[in-house]
């Protein structure tokens, strides 16, 4: 099984991405949808959100 390739792999987060993360999280989007929209891995998105105290909805 091939791993997904992320364009922003190991790149610093920009202010625009942080704002988009906050917007999507406030709209109740789940981690998977936010990570896909930002072209980031779920792990990177989750880590950045935690560092910046951004709550992401738990999707089931």
C-alpha positions as CSV (number, residue, x, y, z in Angstrom):
1,X,0.0,0.0,0.0
2,X,1.5,3.3,-1.0
3,X,1.7,6.2,1.4
4,X,0.0,9.5,0.5
5,X,2.3,12.3,-0.6
6,X,1.7,15.6,0.9
7,X,2.9,18.7,-0.9
8,X,3.5,20.6,2.4
9,X,5.5,17.7,4.1
10,X,7.7,19.1,6.8
11,X,7.0,22.7,5.7
12,X,6.3,25.3,8.3
13,X,2.6,26.3,8.7
14,X,1.7,29.7,7.2
15,X,-0.7,32.2,8.8
16,X,-3.2,31.5,6.0
17,X,-3.2,27.8,6.7
18,X,-3.6,28.5,10.5
19,X,-6.6,30.7,9.7
20,X,-8.1,28.2,7.4
21,X,-7.7,25.5,10.1
22,X,-9.4,27.7,12.6
23,X,-12.3,28.4,10.2
24,X,-12.8,24.8,9.3
25,X,-12.6,23.6,12.9
26,X,-15.1,26.3,14.0
27,X,-17.5,24.9,11.3
28,X,-17.3,21.5,12.9
29,X,-15.2,19.8,10.2
30,X,-13.4,16.6,11.3
31,X,-9.7,16.0,11.3
32,X,-9.7,14.0,8.0
33,X,-11.6,16.7,6.1
34,X,-9.4,19.5,7.5
35,X,-6.2,17.7,6.7
36,X,-7.3,17.0,3.1
37,X,-8.4,20.6,2.6
38,X,-5.0,21.9,3.8
39,X,-3.0,19.2,1.9
40,X,-1.4,18.2,5.2
41,X,-1.2,14.9,7.0
42,X,-3.8,14.2,9.7
43,X,-0.9,13.9,12.3
44,X,0.5,17.2,11.3
45,X,-2.9,18.9,11.4
46,X,-3.7,17.3,14.8
47,X,-0.3,18.3,16.3
48,X,-0.6,21.9,15.0
49,X,-4.1,22.3,16.3
50,X,-3.1,21.0,19.7
51,X,-0.1,23.4,20.0
52,X,-2.4,26.3,19.1
53,X,-5.3,25.2,21.3
54,X,-7.7,24.7,18.4
55,X,-10.5,22.2,19.0
56,X,-11.3,19.8,16.2
57,X,-14.6,18.0,16.2
58,X,-14.5,14.2,16.7
59,X,-16.1,12.6,13.7
60,X,-17.4,9.0,13.8
